[in-house]
Amino acid sequence: MQETSRPSPHQINAHYGRWFDQRMIEFIDRHRGQYEPRELFKVRNGLFVTVSFDQTVRPFPHKGLGHSDLDGDRTLTALDRFADVYNRLCRTVIGRNFHRPSHRDRLPMVIACLDVNGTRHWRSMGELENPHIHSIWLSTNETAPKIPETLNDPEWLEPLKVRHRIRQIDIQRLRPETSRMTGYAAKLIGHNMAELRIADDFRILPG
């Protein structure tokens, strides 16, 4: 029997990109107006947010399995810390009971993917450097104005940057060509699936 060839990292990335796109379409169709084009909703309510961490911290001990020693807690991954920022933002924007089922439909959907420097040279990479997270945010019409306002509020953000050793948060409006952005966000996943070095490489929130 002929052995089936394994998919390439590029094919895996493309698969995840299509899956992410489909999840976004499902969110948009639940929340857009009856005659509102998907692209209009996406541009108005979408953000592309990149979170960079302090490069002096070594976030990949034990052969780069994605764990962090930030704040002395080696069990938290970069995506755990990103999820904490997400939860605190939802608490601020929606209220302290944001996690209850009655509020779930008001929560923003976020696709967050871990990345490191030099992903294209994965096979020849030594130590994984500069962990950062590319994330795509889609919000409801109700919360869309409040999300970037909160993320840009220094009084709200600075304590979290210190807590999680966040160096920078870059916020951009989502562009219409989202397929390129989902593919870009997922570019590490295919390499990591072929040679597992990071245990936690993407999240879709809320979980």
Buried (B, 14 or more C-beta within 10 A) or exposed (E): EEEEEEBEBEEBBBBBBBBBBEBBEEBBEEBBEEEEEBBEBBBBBBBBBBBBBBBEBEBBEEEBEBBBBBEEEEEBBBBBBBBBBBBBBBEBBBEEEBBEEEBEEBBBBBBBBBBBEEBEEBEEBEEBEBBBBBBBBBBBEEBBEBBBEBBEEEEBBEEBBEBBBBBEBEBEEBEEEBBEBBBBBBBBBBBBBBEEBBEBBBBBBBE
